[in-house]
């Protein structure tokens, strides 16, 4: 996102999610990260262009990934 401020990145691990976007990116990264965290039974927060969250339902990480794909495509 430093090289291309119109891009974003979302990372999902077992029970965690992190999102960051460039300054010119129009994608609502907060909504995406919060949606993924909710699937995993948790919540998310952050400010500016960075948000992180997660939940105790680590086994739902793949389901959270599928939700993110539907949100951005």
C-alpha positions in Angstrom: 0.0 0.0 0.0 3.0 2.3 0.3 3.9 1.8 -3.3 0.3 2.0 -4.6 -2.0 4.1 -2.3 -5.1 2.9 -4.2 -4.6 -0.7 -3.0 -5.4 -2.6 0.3 -4.4 -5.8 2.0 -6.3 -8.1 4.4 -4.6 -10.9 6.3 -6.5 -13.7 8.1 -4.9 -16.2 10.5 -6.4 -18.6 13.0 -8.8 -16.3 14.8 -7.3 -13.0 13.8 -7.7 -10.5 10.9 -5.7 -7.4 10.0 -6.5 -4.9 7.2 -4.6 -1.9 5.9 -5.4 0.4 2.9 -3.6 3.1 1.0 -4.5 6.7 1.5 -6.4 6.9 -1.9 -8.1 3.5 -1.5 -11.9 3.7 -1.7 -12.5 0.2 0.0 -14.1 0.3 3.4 -11.4 -1.7 5.2 -13.1 -1.2 8.6 -16.3 -2.9 7.4 -14.3 -5.8 6.0 -12.2 -6.4 9.1 -15.2 -6.1 11.4 -17.2 -8.5 9.3 -14.5 -11.1 9.4 -14.0 -10.7 13.1 -17.8 -11.1 13.7 -17.7 -14.5 11.8 -15.0 -15.6 14.2 -17.1 -14.6 17.2 -15.3 -11.4 18.1 -14.9 -7.8 17.2 -12.4 -5.4 15.6 -11.2 -1.8 15.8 -8.6 0.6 14.7 -8.3 4.0 13.2 -7.1 5.7 10.0 -6.1 3.1 7.5 -5.4 0.1 9.8 -7.8 -2.2 11.6 -7.4 -5.4 13.4 -9.6 -7.9 15.2 -10.5 -11.5 15.8 -12.4 -13.9 17.9 -12.2 -17.2 19.8 -13.8 -19.3 17.0 -10.5 -20.0 15.2 -12.0 -22.8 13.2 -14.2 -20.2 11.4 -11.2 -18.4 9.9 -11.9 -20.0 6.5 -15.5 -18.9 6.7 -14.4 -15.4 7.5 -12.1 -15.5 4.4 -15.1 -16.5 2.2 -17.1 -13.6 3.7 -14.4 -11.1 2.8 -14.2 -12.4 -0.8 -18.0 -11.8 -1.2 -17.6 -8.3 0.3 -14.8 -7.1 -2.1 -15.7 -8.9 -5.4 
